[in-house]
Amino acid sequence: MWVLLLLVISTLLVVPAWSLDYDWERLHQCLTPQELFDTVEDYKENFPCQDCREHFNELMRTHPFPLENVQTESDCRIWVWITRNFVNVRLNKDWHPFDETLCDISRHKLNFL
């Protein structure tokens, strides 16, 4: 029991609780344009890492698929997929195929239904 408690406490010390909501999973959960707009606005204003927030804001200014063009659930998925890959390229990470992203979203939906 003490080991579990210490593990939980040490995890909270390493990763502040307020930063846990700023990840790709949260963006992938957005199913409506309004959810996506609200989430992106939150990221733009409150992302815990200042450098990341600045880069995200710059990407929003130069994005080839402007957020205001997102009109459907499919648009949301495409927007998040391409945005995530732009960030991956900037960070020298792998490009994720769209079908892989759809599988991740489907698994996520099944876990929360």
PDB file as gemmi writes it, atoms N, CA and C in Angstrom:
CRYST1    1.000    1.000    1.000  90.00  90.00  90.00 P 1                      
ATOM      1  N   MET A   1       0.815  -1.189   0.000  1.00  0.00           N  
ATOM      2  CA  MET A   1       0.000   0.000   0.000  1.00  0.00           C  
ATOM      3  C   MET A   1       0.859   1.253   0.000  1.00  0.00           C  
ATOM      4  N   TRP A   2       1.884   1.292   0.860  1.00  0.00           N  
ATOM      5  CA  TRP A   2       2.765   2.456   0.914  1.00  0.00           C  
ATOM      6  C   TRP A   2       3.520   2.636  -0.386  1.00  0.00           C  
ATOM      7  N   VAL A   3       3.890   1.542  -1.002  1.00  0.00           N  
ATOM      8  CA  VAL A   3       4.617   1.623  -2.273  1.00  0.00           C  
ATOM      9  C   VAL A   3       3.746   2.290  -3.334  1.00  0.00           C  
ATOM     10  N   LEU A   4       2.486   1.906  -3.390  1.00  0.00           N  
ATOM     11  CA  LEU A   4       1.563   2.505  -4.351  1.00  0.00           C  
ATOM     12  C   LEU A   4       1.383   3.989  -4.073  1.00  0.00           C  
ATOM     13  N   LEU A   5       1.218   4.348  -2.825  1.00  0.00           N  
ATOM     14  CA  LEU A   5       1.058   5.748  -2.449  1.00  0.00           C  
ATOM     15  C   LEU A   5       2.303   6.557  -2.819  1.00  0.00           C  
ATOM     16  N   LEU A   6       3.472   6.026  -2.540  1.00  0.00           N  
ATOM     17  CA  LEU A   6       4.714   6.711  -2.897  1.00  0.00           C  
ATOM     18  C   LEU A   6       4.863   6.850  -4.404  1.00  0.00           C  
ATOM     19  N   LEU A   7       4.459   5.833  -5.136  1.00  0.00           N  
ATOM     20  CA  LEU A   7       4.522   5.896  -6.597  1.00  0.00           C  
ATOM     21  C   LEU A   7       3.619   7.005  -7.138  1.00  0.00           C  
ATOM     22  N   VAL A   8       2.412   7.091  -6.619  1.00  0.00           N  
ATOM     23  CA  VAL A   8       1.476   8.141  -7.045  1.00  0.00           C  
ATOM     24  C   VAL A   8       2.029   9.520  -6.707  1.00  0.00           C  
ATOM     25  N   ILE A   9       2.540   9.693  -5.507  1.00  0.00           N  
ATOM     26  CA  ILE A   9       3.081  10.986  -5.090  1.00  0.00           C  
ATOM     27  C   ILE A   9       4.284  11.366  -5.934  1.00  0.00           C  
ATOM     28  N   SER A  10       5.180  10.428  -6.184  1.00  0.00           N  
ATOM     29  CA  SER A  10       6.365  10.740  -6.983  1.00  0.00           C  
ATOM     30  C   SER A  10       5.992  11.096  -8.414  1.00  0.00           C  
ATOM     31  N   THR A  11       4.963  10.462  -8.957  1.00  0.00           N  
ATOM     32  CA  THR A  11       4.500  10.793 -10.303  1.00  0.00           C  
ATOM     33  C   THR A  11       3.963  12.211 -10.335  1.00  0.00           C  
ATOM     34  N   LEU A  12       3.211  12.586  -9.331  1.00  0.00           N  
ATOM     35  CA  LEU A  12       2.656  13.947  -9.277  1.00  0.00           C  
ATOM     36  C   LEU A  12       3.754  14.985  -9.116  1.00  0.00           C  
ATOM     37  N   LEU A  13       4.833  14.636  -8.455  1.00  0.00           N  
ATOM     38  CA  LEU A  13       5.937  15.573  -8.301  1.00  0.00           C  
ATOM     39  C   LEU A  13       6.704  15.755  -9.603  1.00  0.00           C  
ATOM     40  N   VAL A  14       6.807  14.713 -10.394  1.00  0.00           N  
ATOM     41  CA  VAL A  14       7.530  14.786 -11.660  1.00  0.00           C  
ATOM     42  C   VAL A  14       6.685  15.472 -12.732  1.00  0.00           C  
ATOM     43  N   VAL A  15       5.403  15.153 -12.810  1.00  0.00           N  
ATOM     44  CA  VAL A  15       4.500  15.729 -13.807  1.00  0.00           C  
ATOM     45  C   VAL A  15       3.395  16.467 -13.068  1.00  0.00           C  
ATOM     46  N   PRO A  16       3.472  17.807 -13.047  1.00  0.00           N  
ATOM     47  CA  PRO A  16       2.433  18.550 -12.333  1.00  0.00           C  
ATOM     48  C   PRO A  16       1.043  18.224 -12.863  1.00  0.00           C  
ATOM     49  N   ALA A  17       0.070  18.133 -11.971  1.00  0.00           N  
ATOM     50  CA  ALA A  17      -1.291  17.767 -12.357  1.00  0.00           C  
ATOM     51  C   ALA A  17      -1.871  18.732 -13.379  1.00  0.00           C  
ATOM     52  N   TRP A  18      -1.530  20.015 -13.295  1.00  0.00           N  
ATOM     53  CA  TRP A  18      -2.104  20.989 -14.212  1.00  0.00           C  
ATOM     54  C   TRP A  18      -1.608  20.808 -15.637  1.00  0.00           C  
ATOM     55  N   SER A  19      -0.528  20.081 -15.832  1.00  0.00           N  
ATOM     56  CA  SER A  19      -0.001  19.914 -17.189  1.00  0.00           C  
ATOM     57  C   SER A  19      -0.528  18.657 -17.878  1.00  0.00           C  
ATOM     58  N   LEU A  20      -1.265  17.816 -17.160  1.00  0.00           N  
ATOM     59  CA  LEU A  20      -1.694  16.545 -17.725  1.00  0.00           C  
ATOM     60  C   LEU A  20      -2.737  16.695 -18.828  1.00  0.00           C  
ATOM     61  N   ASP A  21      -3.472  17.792 -18.850  1.00  0.00           N  
ATOM     62  CA  ASP A  21      -4.524  17.967 -19.840  1.00  0.00           C  
ATOM     63  C   ASP A  21      -4.038  18.520 -21.170  1.00  0.00           C  
ATOM     64  N   TYR A  22      -2.778  18.845 -21.283  1.00  0.00           N  
ATOM     65  CA  TYR A  22      -2.254  19.451 -22.502  1.00  0.00           C  
ATOM     66  C   TYR A  22      -1.456  18.424 -23.292  1.00  0.00           C  
ATOM     67  N   ASP A  23      -2.194  17.540 -23.979  1.00  0.00           N  
ATOM     68  CA  ASP A  23      -1.559  16.514 -24.786  1.00  0.00           C  
ATOM     69  C   ASP A  23      -2.381  16.276 -26.048  1.00  0.00           C  
ATOM     70  N   TRP A  24      -1.879  15.404 -26.912  1.00  0.00           N  
ATOM     71  CA  TRP A  24      -2.571  15.132 -28.172  1.00  0.00           C  
ATOM     72  C   TRP A  24      -3.870  14.392 -27.960  1.00  0.00           C  
ATOM     73  N   GLU A  25      -3.938  13.584 -26.926  1.00  0.00           N  
ATOM     74  CA  GLU A  25      -5.162  12.818 -26.677  1.00  0.00           C  
ATOM     75  C   GLU A  25      -6.350  13.759 -26.479  1.00  0.00           C  
ATOM     76  N   ARG A  26      -6.112  14.823 -25.769  1.00  0.00           N  
ATOM     77  CA  ARG A  26      -7.192  15.791 -25.549  1.00  0.00           C  
ATOM     78  C   ARG A  26      -7.669  16.388 -26.877  1.00  0.00           C  
ATOM     79  N   LEU A  27      -6.744  16.710 -27.754  1.00  0.00           N  
ATOM     80  CA  LEU A  27      -7.139  17.233 -29.070  1.00  0.00           C  
ATOM     81  C   LEU A  27      -7.863  16.171 -29.887  1.00  0.00           C  
ATOM     82  N   HIS A  28      -7.390  14.935 -29.811  1.00  0.00           N  
ATOM     83  CA  HIS A  28      -8.033  13.849 -30.560  1.00  0.00           C  
ATOM     84  C   HIS A  28      -9.455  13.575 -30.086  1.00  0.00           C  
ATOM     85  N   GLN A  29      -9.779  13.955 -28.876  1.00  0.00           N  
ATOM     86  CA  GLN A  29     -11.119  13.739 -28.339  1.00  0.00           C  
ATOM     87  C   GLN A  29     -12.139  14.725 -28.900  1.00  0.00           C  
ATOM     88  N   CYS A  30     -11.681  15.788 -29.504  1.00  0.00           N  
ATOM     89  CA  CYS A  30     -12.594  16.816 -30.017  1.00  0.00           C  
ATOM     90  C   CYS A  30     -13.381  16.272 -31.207  1.00  0.00           C  
ATOM     91  N   LEU A  31     -14.691  16.217 -31.062  1.00  0.00           N  
ATOM     92  CA  LEU A  31     -15.539  15.668 -32.119  1.00  0.00           C  
ATOM     93  C   LEU A  31     -16.343  16.734 -32.850  1.00  0.00           C  
ATOM     94  N   THR A  32     -16.396  17.914 -32.295  1.00  0.00           N  
ATOM     95  CA  THR A  32     -17.131  18.993 -32.959  1.00  0.00           C  
ATOM     96  C   THR A  32     -16.173  20.160 -33.179  1.00  0.00           C  
ATOM     97  N   PRO A  33     -16.450  20.965 -34.183  1.00  0.00           N  
ATOM     98  CA  PRO A  33     -15.601  22.143 -34.393  1.00  0.00           C  
ATOM     99  C   PRO A  33     -15.520  23.030 -33.149  1.00  0.00           C  
ATOM    100  N   GLN A  34     -16.625  23.209 -32.452  1.00  0.00           N  
ATOM    101  CA  GLN A  34     -16.597  24.072 -31.267  1.00  0.00           C  
ATOM    102  C   GLN A  34     -15.690  23.509 -30.181  1.00  0.00           C  
ATOM    103  N   GLU A  35     -15.738  22.201 -29.965  1.00  0.00           N  
ATOM    104  CA  GLU A  35     -14.828  21.573 -28.993  1.00  0.00           C  
ATOM    105  C   GLU A  35     -13.379  21.821 -29.388  1.00  0.00           C  
ATOM    106  N   LEU A  36     -13.098  21.664 -30.674  1.00  0.00           N  
ATOM    107  CA  LEU A  36     -11.737  21.877 -31.154  1.00  0.00           C  
ATOM    108  C   LEU A  36     -11.331  23.336 -30.986  1.00  0.00           C  
ATOM    109  N   PHE A  37     -12.195  24.274 -31.369  1.00  0.00           N  
ATOM    110  CA  PHE A  37     -11.887  25.699 -31.217  1.00  0.00           C  
ATOM    111  C   PHE A  37     -11.570  26.019 -29.757  1.00  0.00           C  
ATOM    112  N   ASP A  38     -12.429  25.540 -28.849  1.00  0.00           N  
ATOM    113  CA  ASP A  38     -12.240  25.823 -27.427  1.00  0.00           C  
ATOM    114  C   ASP A  38     -10.938  25.223 -26.902  1.00  0.00           C  
ATOM    115  N   THR A  39     -10.640  24.005 -27.315  1.00  0.00           N  
ATOM    116  CA  THR A  39      -9.423  23.338 -26.860  1.00  0.00           C  
ATOM    117  C   THR A  39      -8.184  24.034 -27.404  1.00  0.00           C  
ATOM    118  N   VAL A  40      -8.207  24.379 -28.672  1.00  0.00           N  
ATOM    119  CA  VAL A  40      -7.069  25.076 -29.272  1.00  0.00           C  
ATOM    120  C   VAL A  40      -6.857  26.420 -28.586  1.00  0.00           C  
ATOM    121  N   GLU A  41      -7.935  27.128 -28.325  1.00  0.00           N  
ATOM    122  CA  GLU A  41      -7.823  28.421 -27.636  1.00  0.00           C  
ATOM    123  C   GLU A  41      -7.193  28.243 -26.258  1.00  0.00           C  
ATOM    124  N   ASP A  42      -7.590  27.202 -25.552  1.00  0.00           N  
ATOM    125  CA  ASP A  42      -6.997  26.911 -24.251  1.00  0.00           C  
ATOM    126  C   ASP A  42      -5.505  26.622 -24.389  1.00  0.00           C  
ATOM    127  N   TYR A  43      -5.128  25.819 -25.375  1.00  0.00           N  
ATOM    128  CA  TYR A  43      -3.712  25.512 -25.605  1.00  0.00           C  
ATOM    129  C   TYR A  43      -2.934  26.788 -25.921  1.00  0.00           C  
ATOM    130  N   LYS A  44      -3.512  27.636 -26.763  1.00  0.00           N  
ATOM    131  CA  LYS A  44      -2.836  28.874 -27.157  1.00  0.00           C  
ATOM    132  C   LYS A  44      -2.570  29.785 -25.965  1.00  0.00           C  
ATOM    133  N   GLU A  45      -3.471  29.777 -25.001  1.00  0.00           N  
ATOM    134  CA  GLU A  45      -3.352  30.690 -23.864  1.00  0.00           C  
ATOM    135  C   GLU A  45      -2.697  30.070 -22.635  1.00  0.00           C  
ATOM    136  N   ASN A  46      -2.846  28.764 -22.448  1.00  0.00           N  
ATOM    137  CA  ASN A  46      -2.473  28.167 -21.167  1.00  0.00           C  
ATOM    138  C   ASN A  46      -1.495  27.006 -21.229  1.00  0.00           C  
ATOM    139  N   PHE A  47      -0.989  26.646 -22.389  1.00  0.00           N  
ATOM    140  CA  PHE A  47      -0.071  25.511 -22.459  1.00  0.00           C  
ATOM    141  C   PHE A  47       1.070  25.752 -21.476  1.00  0.00           C  
ATOM    142  N   PRO A  48       1.355  24.813 -20.588  1.00  0.00           N  
ATOM    143  CA  PRO A  48       2.318  25.047 -19.513  1.00  0.00           C  
ATOM    144  C   PRO A  48       3.741  25.397 -19.974  1.00  0.00           C  
ATOM    145  N   CYS A  49       4.180  24.826 -21.059  1.00  0.00           N  
ATOM    146  CA  CYS A  49       5.528  25.093 -21.568  1.00  0.00           C  
ATOM    147  C   CYS A  49       5.483  26.362 -22.442  1.00  0.00           C  
ATOM    148  N   GLN A  50       6.174  27.390 -22.027  1.00  0.00           N  
ATOM    149  CA  GLN A  50       6.157  28.671 -22.747  1.00  0.00           C  
ATOM    150  C   GLN A  50       6.659  28.510 -24.185  1.00  0.00           C  
ATOM    151  N   ASP A  51       7.756  27.800 -24.360  1.00  0.00           N  
ATOM    152  CA  ASP A  51       8.325  27.585 -25.693  1.00  0.00           C  
ATOM    153  C   ASP A  51       7.335  26.840 -26.591  1.00  0.00           C  
ATOM    154  N   CYS A  52       6.721  25.792 -26.046  1.00  0.00           N  
ATOM    155  CA  CYS A  52       5.732  25.018 -26.807  1.00  0.00           C  
ATOM    156  C   CYS A  52       4.529  25.879 -27.174  1.00  0.00           C  
ATOM    157  N   ARG A  53       4.092  26.686 -26.214  1.00  0.00           N  
ATOM    158  CA  ARG A  53       2.950  27.567 -26.455  1.00  0.00           C  
ATOM    159  C   ARG A  53       3.257  28.567 -27.576  1.00  0.00           C  
ATOM    160  N   GLU A  54       4.454  29.122 -27.567  1.00  0.00           N  
ATOM    161  CA  GLU A  54       4.839  30.064 -28.624  1.00  0.00           C  
ATOM    162  C   GLU A  54       4.879  29.384 -29.984  1.00  0.00           C  
ATOM    163  N   HIS A  55       5.431  28.183 -30.037  1.00  0.00           N  
ATOM    164  CA  HIS A  55       5.477  27.452 -31.308  1.00  0.00           C  
ATOM    165  C   HIS A  55       4.072  27.074 -31.773  1.00  0.00           C  
ATOM    166  N   PHE A  56       3.236  26.691 -30.846  1.00  0.00           N  
ATOM    167  CA  PHE A  56       1.854  26.341 -31.195  1.00  0.00           C  
ATOM    168  C   PHE A  56       1.131  27.562 -31.756  1.00  0.00           C  
ATOM    169  N   ASN A  57       1.308  28.709 -31.125  1.00  0.00           N  
ATOM    170  CA  ASN A  57       0.675  29.935 -31.624  1.00  0.00           C  
ATOM    171  C   ASN A  57       1.185  30.316 -33.010  1.00  0.00           C  
ATOM    172  N   GLU A  58       2.462  30.135 -33.228  1.00  0.00           N  
ATOM    173  CA  GLU A  58       3.013  30.414 -34.562  1.00  0.00           C  
ATOM    174  C   GLU A  58       2.415  29.466 -35.596  1.00  0.00           C  
ATOM    175  N   LEU A  59       2.295  28.201 -35.246  1.00  0.00           N  
ATOM    176  CA  LEU A  59       1.680  27.235 -36.151  1.00  0.00           C  
ATOM    177  C   LEU A  59       0.236  27.624 -36.452  1.00  0.00           C  
ATOM    178  N   MET A  60      -0.481  28.104 -35.461  1.00  0.00           N  
ATOM    179  CA  MET A  60      -1.875  28.513 -35.694  1.00  0.00           C  
ATOM    180  C   MET A  60      -1.950  29.692 -36.670  1.00  0.00           C  
ATOM    181  N   ARG A  61      -0.945  30.570 -36.638  1.00  0.00           N  
ATOM    182  CA  ARG A  61      -0.925  31.718 -37.562  1.00  0.00           C  
ATOM    183  C   ARG A  61      -0.596  31.309 -38.990  1.00  0.00           C  
ATOM    184  N   THR A  62       0.173  30.231 -39.147  1.00  0.00           N  
ATOM    185  CA  THR A  62       0.659  29.843 -40.477  1.00  0.00           C  
ATOM    186  C   THR A  62       0.045  28.552 -40.999  1.00  0.00           C  
ATOM    187  N   HIS A  63      -0.880  27.994 -40.271  1.00  0.00           N  
ATOM    188  CA  HIS A  63      -1.461  26.679 -40.585  1.00  0.00           C  
ATOM    189  C   HIS A  63      -2.104  26.682 -41.982  1.00  0.00           C  
ATOM    190  N   PRO A  64      -1.798  25.677 -42.826  1.00  0.00           N  
ATOM    191  CA  PRO A  64      -2.395  25.618 -44.171  1.00  0.00           C  
ATOM    192  C   PRO A  64      -3.881  25.242 -44.172  1.00  0.00           C  
ATOM    193  N   PHE A  65      -4.380  24.709 -43.070  1.00  0.00           N  
ATOM    194  CA  PHE A  65      -5.805  24.379 -42.925  1.00  0.00           C  
ATOM    195  C   PHE A  65      -6.305  25.195 -41.725  1.00  0.00           C  
ATOM    196  N   PRO A  66      -6.608  26.470 -41.948  1.00  0.00           N  
ATOM    197  CA  PRO A  66      -6.987  27.338 -40.834  1.00  0.00           C  
ATOM    198  C   PRO A  66      -8.148  26.775 -40.027  1.00  0.00           C  
ATOM    199  N   LEU A  67      -8.070  26.966 -38.758  1.00  0.00           N  
ATOM    200  CA  LEU A  67      -9.069  26.439 -37.839  1.00  0.00           C  
ATOM    201  C   LEU A  67     -10.481  26.893 -38.191  1.00  0.00           C  
ATOM    202  N   GLU A  68     -10.613  28.097 -38.694  1.00  0.00           N  
ATOM    203  CA  GLU A  68     -11.955  28.587 -39.045  1.00  0.00           C  
ATOM    204  C   GLU A  68     -12.571  27.818 -40.217  1.00  0.00           C  
ATOM    205  N   ASN A  69     -11.772  27.022 -40.919  1.00  0.00           N  
ATOM    206  CA  ASN A  69     -12.297  26.191 -42.011  1.00  0.00           C  
ATOM    207  C   ASN A  69     -12.779  24.821 -41.540  1.00  0.00           C  
ATOM    208  N   VAL A  70     -12.565  24.515 -40.282  1.00  0.00           N  
ATOM    209  CA  VAL A  70     -13.023  23.243 -39.719  1.00  0.00           C  
ATOM    210  C   VAL A  70     -14.534  23.330 -39.506  1.00  0.00           C  
ATOM    211  N   GLN A  71     -15.276  22.441 -40.187  1.00  0.00           N  
ATOM    212  CA  GLN A  71     -16.736  22.501 -40.140  1.00  0.00           C  
ATOM    213  C   GLN A  71     -17.407  21.205 -39.674  1.00  0.00           C  
ATOM    214  N   THR A  72     -16.701  20.089 -39.728  1.00  0.00           N  
ATOM    215  CA  THR A  72     -17.309  18.790 -39.438  1.00  0.00           C  
ATOM    216  C   THR A  72     -16.407  17.966 -38.508  1.00  0.00           C  
ATOM    217  N   GLU A  73     -16.938  16.838 -38.042  1.00  0.00           N  
ATOM    218  CA  GLU A  73     -16.131  15.925 -37.241  1.00  0.00           C  
ATOM    219  C   GLU A  73     -14.929  15.416 -38.055  1.00  0.00           C  
ATOM    220  N   SER A  74     -15.154  15.124 -39.321  1.00  0.00           N  
ATOM    221  CA  SER A  74     -14.042  14.674 -40.184  1.00  0.00           C  
ATOM    222  C   SER A  74     -12.983  15.760 -40.306  1.00  0.00           C  
ATOM    223  N   ASP A  75     -13.410  17.002 -40.452  1.00  0.00           N  
ATOM    224  CA  ASP A  75     -12.463  18.117 -40.497  1.00  0.00           C  
ATOM    225  C   ASP A  75     -11.640  18.176 -39.212  1.00  0.00           C  
ATOM    226  N   CYS A  76     -12.288  17.947 -38.079  1.00  0.00           N  
ATOM    227  CA  CYS A  76     -11.584  17.951 -36.790  1.00  0.00           C  
ATOM    228  C   CYS A  76     -10.477  16.905 -36.789  1.00  0.00           C  
ATOM    229  N   ARG A  77     -10.812  15.712 -37.226  1.00  0.00           N  
ATOM    230  CA  ARG A  77      -9.820  14.619 -37.262  1.00  0.00           C  
ATOM    231  C   ARG A  77      -8.648  14.958 -38.185  1.00  0.00           C  
ATOM    232  N   ILE A  78      -8.978  15.470 -39.349  1.00  0.00           N  
ATOM    233  CA  ILE A  78      -7.922  15.834 -40.306  1.00  0.00           C  
ATOM    234  C   ILE A  78      -7.057  16.941 -39.730  1.00  0.00           C  
ATOM    235  N   TRP A  79      -7.688  17.944 -39.154  1.00  0.00           N  
ATOM    236  CA  TRP A  79      -6.954  19.081 -38.612  1.00  0.00           C  
ATOM    237  C   TRP A  79      -5.987  18.624 -37.516  1.00  0.00           C  
ATOM    238  N   VAL A  80      -6.477  17.798 -36.590  1.00  0.00           N  
ATOM    239  CA  VAL A  80      -5.621  17.324 -35.496  1.00  0.00           C  
ATOM    240  C   VAL A  80      -4.492  16.464 -36.050  1.00  0.00           C  
ATOM    241  N   TRP A  81      -4.795  15.610 -37.007  1.00  0.00           N  
ATOM    242  CA  TRP A  81      -3.774  14.743 -37.592  1.00  0.00           C  
ATOM    243  C   TRP A  81      -2.661  15.572 -38.244  1.00  0.00           C  
ATOM    244  N   ILE A  82      -3.024  16.507 -39.073  1.00  0.00           N  
ATOM    245  CA  ILE A  82      -2.004  17.283 -39.788  1.00  0.00           C  
ATOM    246  C   ILE A  82      -1.241  18.182 -38.816  1.00  0.00           C  
ATOM    247  N   THR A  83      -1.936  18.724 -37.844  1.00  0.00           N  
ATOM    248  CA  THR A  83      -1.280  19.594 -36.857  1.00  0.00           C  
ATOM    249  C   THR A  83      -0.272  18.807 -36.037  1.00  0.00           C  
ATOM    250  N   ARG A  84      -0.681  17.619 -35.618  1.00  0.00           N  
ATOM    251  CA  ARG A  84       0.236  16.780 -34.841  1.00  0.00           C  
ATOM    252  C   ARG A  84       1.482  16.447 -35.667  1.00  0.00           C  
ATOM    253  N   ASN A  85       1.294  16.169 -36.933  1.00  0.00           N  
ATOM    254  CA  ASN A  85       2.445  15.841 -37.775  1.00  0.00           C  
ATOM    255  C   ASN A  85       3.344  17.043 -38.033  1.00  0.00           C  
ATOM    256  N   PHE A  86       2.774  18.242 -38.131  1.00  0.00           N  
ATOM    257  CA  PHE A  86       3.613  19.443 -38.247  1.00  0.00           C  
ATOM    258  C   PHE A  86       4.495  19.597 -37.010  1.00  0.00           C  
ATOM    259  N   VAL A  87       3.916  19.349 -35.855  1.00  0.00           N  
ATOM    260  CA  VAL A  87       4.693  19.420 -34.617  1.00  0.00           C  
ATOM    261  C   VAL A  87       5.746  18.310 -34.606  1.00  0.00           C  
ATOM    262  N   ASN A  88       5.364  17.105 -35.016  1.00  0.00           N  
ATOM    263  CA  ASN A  88       6.326  15.999 -35.072  1.00  0.00           C  
ATOM    264  C   ASN A  88       7.511  16.328 -35.975  1.00  0.00           C  
ATOM    265  N   VAL A  89       7.239  16.912 -37.122  1.00  0.00           N  
ATOM    266  CA  VAL A  89       8.321  17.280 -38.045  1.00  0.00           C  
ATOM    267  C   VAL A  89       9.252  18.287 -37.372  1.00  0.00           C  
ATOM    268  N   ARG A  90       8.668  19.269 -36.723  1.00  0.00           N  
ATOM    269  CA  ARG A  90       9.469  20.286 -36.036  1.00  0.00           C  
ATOM    270  C   ARG A  90      10.351  19.651 -34.958  1.00  0.00           C  
ATOM    271  N   LEU A  91       9.847  18.608 -34.308  1.00  0.00           N  
ATOM    272  CA  LEU A  91      10.579  17.944 -33.226  1.00  0.00           C  
ATOM    273  C   LEU A  91      11.408  16.754 -33.705  1.00  0.00           C  
ATOM    274  N   ASN A  92      11.504  16.589 -35.025  1.00  0.00           N  
ATOM    275  CA  ASN A  92      12.247  15.461 -35.618  1.00  0.00           C  
ATOM    276  C   ASN A  92      11.694  14.106 -35.193  1.00  0.00           C  
ATOM    277  N   LYS A  93      10.373  14.033 -35.093  1.00  0.00           N  
ATOM    278  CA  LYS A  93       9.701  12.765 -34.776  1.00  0.00           C  
ATOM    279  C   LYS A  93       9.065  12.208 -36.045  1.00  0.00           C  
ATOM    280  N   ASP A  94       8.575  10.994 -35.933  1.00  0.00           N  
ATOM    281  CA  ASP A  94       7.971  10.324 -37.085  1.00  0.00           C  
ATOM    282  C   ASP A  94       6.652  10.959 -37.493  1.00  0.00           C  
ATOM    283  N   TRP A  95       6.382  10.889 -38.789  1.00  0.00           N  
ATOM    284  CA  TRP A  95       5.102  11.293 -39.361  1.00  0.00           C  
ATOM    285  C   TRP A  95       4.136  10.134 -39.152  1.00  0.00           C  
ATOM    286  N   HIS A  96       2.952  10.410 -38.630  1.00  0.00           N  
ATOM    287  CA  HIS A  96       1.958   9.367 -38.396  1.00  0.00           C  
ATOM    288  C   HIS A  96       0.939   9.345 -39.528  1.00  0.00           C  
ATOM    289  N   PRO A  97       0.752   8.193 -40.172  1.00  0.00           N  
ATOM    290  CA  PRO A  97      -0.259   8.090 -41.225  1.00  0.00           C  
ATOM    291  C   PRO A  97      -1.661   8.353 -40.666  1.00  0.00           C  
ATOM    292  N   PHE A  98      -2.519   8.848 -41.516  1.00  0.00           N  
ATOM    293  CA  PHE A  98      -3.873   9.192 -41.088  1.00  0.00           C  
ATOM    294  C   PHE A  98      -4.619   7.971 -40.559  1.00  0.00           C  
ATOM    295  N   ASP A  99      -4.478   6.824 -41.209  1.00  0.00           N  
ATOM    296  CA  ASP A  99      -5.201   5.632 -40.745  1.00  0.00           C  
ATOM    297  C   ASP A  99      -4.736   5.211 -39.355  1.00  0.00           C  
ATOM    298  N   GLU A 100      -3.493   5.418 -39.029  1.00  0.00           N  
ATOM    299  CA  GLU A 100      -2.988   5.122 -37.690  1.00  0.00           C  
ATOM    300  C   GLU A 100      -3.662   6.037 -36.665  1.00  0.00           C  
ATOM    301  N   THR A 101      -3.829   7.279 -37.016  1.00  0.00           N  
ATOM    302  CA  THR A 101      -4.502   8.230 -36.138  1.00  0.00           C  
ATOM    303  C   THR A 101      -5.955   7.830 -35.927  1.00  0.00           C  
ATOM    304  N   LEU A 102      -6.620   7.405 -36.988  1.00  0.00           N  
ATOM    305  CA  LEU A 102      -8.010   6.963 -36.859  1.00  0.00           C  
ATOM    306  C   LEU A 102      -8.120   5.761 -35.945  1.00  0.00           C  
ATOM    307  N   CYS A 103      -7.165   4.847 -36.033  1.00  0.00           N  
ATOM    308  CA  CYS A 103      -7.171   3.678 -35.136  1.00  0.00           C  
ATOM    309  C   CYS A 103      -7.005   4.118 -33.689  1.00  0.00           C  
ATOM    310  N   ASP A 104      -6.121   5.082 -33.450  1.00  0.00           N  
ATOM    311  CA  ASP A 104      -5.936   5.595 -32.089  1.00  0.00           C  
ATOM    312  C   ASP A 104      -7.228   6.206 -31.573  1.00  0.00           C  
ATOM    313  N   ILE A 105      -7.907   6.973 -32.406  1.00  0.00           N  
ATOM    314  CA  ILE A 105      -9.164   7.611 -32.006  1.00  0.00           C  
ATOM    315  C   ILE A 105     -10.211   6.544 -31.725  1.00  0.00           C  
ATOM    316  N   SER A 106     -10.308   5.537 -32.575  1.00  0.00           N  
ATOM    317  CA  SER A 106     -11.295   4.480 -32.378  1.00  0.00           C  
ATOM    318  C   SER A 106     -11.062   3.731 -31.078  1.00  0.00           C  
ATOM    319  N   ARG A 107      -9.812   3.408 -30.799  1.00  0.00           N  
ATOM    320  CA  ARG A 107      -9.490   2.727 -29.536  1.00  0.00           C  
ATOM    321  C   ARG A 107      -9.870   3.601 -28.359  1.00  0.00           C  
ATOM    322  N   HIS A 108      -9.595   4.881 -28.477  1.00  0.00           N  
ATOM    323  CA  HIS A 108      -9.917   5.808 -27.398  1.00  0.00           C  
ATOM    324  C   HIS A 108     -11.428   5.863 -27.169  1.00  0.00           C  
ATOM    325  N   LYS A 109     -12.191   5.947 -28.222  1.00  0.00           N  
ATOM    326  CA  LYS A 109     -13.657   5.999 -28.097  1.00  0.00           C  
ATOM    327  C   LYS A 109     -14.183   4.741 -27.431  1.00  0.00           C  
ATOM    328  N   LEU A 110     -13.630   3.589 -27.823  1.00  0.00           N  
ATOM    329  CA  LEU A 110     -14.099   2.328 -27.241  1.00  0.00           C  
ATOM    330  C   LEU A 110     -13.811   2.279 -25.747  1.00  0.00           C  
ATOM    331  N   ASN A 111     -12.680   2.848 -25.351  1.00  0.00           N  
ATOM    332  CA  ASN A 111     -12.323   2.829 -23.933  1.00  0.00           C  
ATOM    333  C   ASN A 111     -13.222   3.718 -23.092  1.00  0.00           C  
ATOM    334  N   PHE A 112     -13.832   4.712 -23.693  1.00  0.00           N  
ATOM    335  CA  PHE A 112     -14.612   5.664 -22.925  1.00  0.00           C  
ATOM    336  C   PHE A 112     -16.097   5.564 -23.147  1.00  0.00           C  
ATOM    337  N   LEU A 113     -16.562   4.602 -23.928  1.00  0.00           N  
ATOM    338  CA  LEU A 113     -18.006   4.446 -24.150  1.00  0.00           C  
ATOM    339  C   LEU A 113     -18.642   3.661 -23.021  1.00  0.00           C  
TER     340      LEU A 113                                                      
END                                                                             
